[in-house]
């Protein structure tokens, strides 16, 4: 039995096939190492995608709340852009 295994391992076709498989696994642009890097990058991209989807949902909810009523829109304009009515004065307090 050992002699059969040794003959198989010494066979030139077996050695050529083994060398070809190793070459493909290690040197090809789709090698095992590259596949590991690709899967790691894919996980990172999926995490970023999930994060941005959550952020989009938050922004859409804020947008619905903001444009849902004129009162909320006026509050936003006054706070963010310091807008005022014609007959009022605004004093901005800046902390130093």
C-alpha positions in Angstrom: 0.0 0.0 0.0 2.8 2.4 0.8 4.5 1.7 -2.5 1.2 2.6 -4.3 1.1 6.0 -2.5 4.8 6.6 -3.2 4.3 5.7 -6.9 1.3 8.1 -7.1 3.2 10.9 -5.5 6.2 10.4 -7.8 4.0 10.3 -10.9 4.8 13.3 -13.1 1.2 14.0 -13.9 0.3 14.0 -10.3 3.2 16.4 -9.5 2.2 18.7 -12.4 -1.4 18.8 -11.3 -0.4 19.5 -7.7 1.9 22.3 -8.8 -0.8 23.7 -11.1 -3.3 23.7 -8.2 -0.9 25.3 -5.8 -0.1 27.9 -8.4 -3.7 28.7 -8.8 -4.4 28.8 -5.1 -1.5 31.0 -4.2 -0.5 33.2 -7.3 -3.7 33.8 -9.1 -5.5 37.1 -8.7 -8.3 35.2 -7.1 -6.0 33.3 -4.7 -7.0 32.3 -1.2 -5.3 35.3 0.3 -7.1 37.7 -2.0 -10.4 36.0 -1.3 -9.8 36.5 2.4 -9.1 40.2 1.8 -12.2 40.5 -0.4 -14.4 38.9 2.2 -13.0 41.3 4.9 -13.6 44.3 2.7 -17.1 43.0 1.9 -17.9 42.9 5.7 -16.7 46.5 6.1 -18.7 47.7 3.2 -21.8 45.9 4.5 -21.3 47.6 7.9 -21.0 51.0 6.3 -24.1 50.3 4.2 -26.1 49.4 7.3 -24.8 52.5 9.1 -25.8 54.8 6.2 -29.2 53.1 5.8 -29.8 54.0 9.5 -28.7 57.5 9.0 -30.9 57.9 5.9 -33.9 56.7 8.0 -33.1 59.2 10.8 -32.8 62.1 8.3 -36.0 61.1 6.6 -37.8 61.0 9.9 -36.4 64.4 10.8 -37.5 65.7 7.4 -41.0 64.4 7.9 -41.2 66.0 11.3 -39.7 69.3 10.0 -41.9 69.7 7.0 -44.9 68.2 8.7 -46.1 71.5 10.1 -45.5 75.2 9.5 -44.7 75.7 13.2 -41.8 73.2 13.1 -40.5 74.7 9.9 -40.5 78.2 11.5 -38.8 76.9 14.6 -36.1 75.3 12.5 -35.6 78.5 10.4 -35.3 80.6 13.6 -32.8 78.3 15.3 -30.7 77.3 12.4 -30.6 80.4 10.2 -31.4 83.0 12.8 -34.4 84.2 10.8 -36.8 86.7 12.4 -40.0 88.4 11.9 -40.1 91.9 10.6 -41.1 93.5 13.9 -38.7 91.7 16.3 -35.0 91.9 17.3 -32.7 88.9 17.9 -29.8 88.9 20.3 -27.3 86.1 19.7 -25.3 85.1 22.8 -21.8 83.8 22.0 -19.9 81.9 24.6 -16.1 82.6 24.8 
